[in-house]
Amino acid sequence: MSAVDTAPAPEGVQDRDLLGTVLRFRAVGIVLALLVLVAVTTAVNPRFLGAQGVRDLLLGASVTVLLAVGLTLVVITRGIDLSVGSTLGLSAFVTGSVLEAAPALGVPGGMVVGLLVGAACGGVNALVIAVGGVPPLVATLGTLYVFRGIVYFVAGGSRISASDLPSGFLAFGTARLLGVPILFLVALVVLAVAAVHLGQNRSGRDLYAIGSNPEAARLAGVATTRRLVGAYVACGALAGLGGVLYAARFGTVDASAGSGLELQVVAAVVVGGVAIFGGSGSVVGAALGALLLTVIGYSLPVLGIDQFWSQAIVGALILAAIGLDRVVSLRAASSSRAKASHVR
Amino acid sequence: MVRSDQPVLAVEGVGKSFGAVKAVEDVSFPLYGGEVHALVGENGAGKSTIVKMLAGVHRPDSGRILVDGQPLEVDQPRDALAAGIAVIYQEPTLFPDLSVAENIFLGRQPLRWARRINTRALHAQAAELFTRLGVRIDVERPASGLSIADQQLVEIAKALSAEARVIVMDEPTAALSGHEVERLFAVARSLRADGAALLFISHRFGEITALCQRVTVMRDGRHVSTDPIEDLTVEEMVRRMVGRDLGDLRPKQDVTPGKVVLSVRGLTRAGAFAGVSFDVRAGEIVALAGLVGAGRSEVVRAVFGIDGRDSGEVTVNGRAVPAHKPRAAMAAGVALVPEDRRQQGLVMDLSIQRNTTLVRRGSLSRFGLLLGGAERRFAQDWTARLQTKYGSLDNPVNTLSGGNQQKVVLAKWLSTEPTVLIVDEPTRGIDIGTKAEVHRLLSNLAADGVAIVMVSSELPEVIGMADRVLVMREGRVAAELTRAEVDERSIMRAATGGDVAA
């Protein structure tokens, strides 16, 4: 092949650095915010950073991290799953009931039950969205109420208390490995698997492709329906697993378990830098977002700041995160425009 | 040049209907390795349908497509690529968030253990493809922000990576600058030298004669002829495409200009253009010529108020038009038909009717509601005046061909009965027949006393249509040429700031 006229120096190197810096900056920013918050809180109350304090924090974050990882899979495809809170509630209640009836199943059995319940819920979402073509926001808003309704129906006003659950299961909720709560380790393992899948597996990259340009994904022969079904089922299954952790941690489950959790998880994902219109973001970012929100929730009372402010701060963080994305994309667009015009 | 007797691709008696409309009927032509084959025809002649059948988007109703003598069985685009057919569209559909390398190899990324993507090999293979193409693109950067020319090269690299032997280019040059066209042609020639068969679709005859060896002409969904390029003059090609002689190539009627309608004084926008002044009289067509990026579109956008201005003033009929207020410009009688009809001129998913009436919806509504009747009559009236071809007014506008889409945009703005009409690249990407209609229309409007500003990159259009030509260079008006002074050389000299090799 003959060499042809070459373009000037590779274009876009600058862009990538700019974007790269900001994206790294996003993770760095969250970590910095975490450090500052922890430092200030510890200065006020040294016990905040004590072994027990940290353990409480990690325990509290486990469920949100788990759900944020699951939701990220879906949001990357331009989707959303608002039913994760209800799925968690249903899974927690069903798992609790099954373990109450058959204590011999133990922790592994409980996990399987929870995962299955969650996967079933995710399957319903997947069916409505990927096969039925209903917009995810509407579909999962519907299933949010449907799944919660099922919990109320199954529970019928009853609740599961710690005395009903096998002791081994409750012990799992408070168990530690090298001082780290097992529940948090479960979330970390899930996080690692999801990170590798999204970053390095073809099917994971397909999710980004679908979110980045659905039409191009179709033209490129990406099995869009199958991938979307996979993402929603995985998201549901992780919410189901979250239900198991929830039950193990609190020991008490009533029909309202996990109510309102979905918005907290969406907030974590957005703050963690996952683009709400799909195509970019990482589970690690989402997990950091979840951790940040959890730390805010724990530290503000210690600092003696009204609960009201906690919500306002979360809101401000979401706006800041979205504003940052907007600024970055405008910057990138204008810098490439400037380049294009001076080249010609 | 390699040329075997067995065609790499053979289209045999292919037909395709959509509902009652026969888009393509009994079309046959062979495509040989080592040749670039032009497919020409007016919009609506069925070229796009042929392309979509090759791409695996549509299945032919009758006839068959053979690749290396084997019938092509495709259900989806990926099958076509697997069979060795790659299609490069005018505006490629890439994944903006993924890297260039990932865009090329999506779903086919090289793997290492545990089915994980081998990123290093991925980047190396992508870089190797661009080396083969002789162009330099950073394969690790995201695809967002790539120019259209570079995006097409990414698509070509994708075709190479899939070892495609048939490469279909559907109007690839429509949005490219001269330099980019040359680079694309160099790539196309080297692909041809490697024995690939290229199907090249374009409305630009200069490009066709420069690049192609044979040409197939289509008209009204039927095959007209397939000939070696040297056996066919451009005039003959045009005659076969339209089935009639086009007549006057200088369609602008002579009109005695009236009073000054639009006056622009010292218009400046930092970074885009500076000190731009001109007048447009009633009945006059003033063309803004120049190279892509010279600031022509930016000037008209600022005149219409889409972009702000740093200094300078715009008056219409003696009244000042405030900066950065398109509504005020519209109220003053200015209409702008933008450059990019898909992005700026139309709401692609909205019906033809709604698009036509969009800027008049206020006057067509009663008590704030758009109740069918008046809107429909209005849309029927205006689409008929512009001879727009459509199935139903309720169809989304994206179902129309490019030329008919442009007519909808024109209908929308003409319905405001403007005194100043600004058209930015009015005939880009539309076929020669519709082009002539648009030219006639502009000429008639001028004869009716409308002041017209036309931005155009096509020199024949500028020369044929304009009473005066303002040539822009690097954001400034470099020359003002009267009709008598205008020719390709004078424009190019002013646009480039020096003598050009003809």
Interface residues (C-beta under 8 A of the other chain):
Chain A: M1 S2 A3 V4 D5 T6 A7 A9 P10 E11 G12 V13 D15 R16 L19 V196 Q200 N201 R202 R205 D206 Y208 A209 G211 S212 N213 E215 A216 A217 R218 L219 A220 G221 V222 A275 G279 S280 A332 A333 S335 S336 A338 A340 S341 V343 R344
Chain B: Q76 P77 R78 D79 L81 T93 L94 F95 P96 D97 L98 E102 L106 G107 Q109 L111 R115 R116 I117 T119 R132 L133 G134 V135 R136 I137 D138 E140 R141 P142 S144 G145 L146 S147 D150 S177 H179 E182 R183 A186 V187 R189 S190 A193 D194 G271 L291 V292 G293
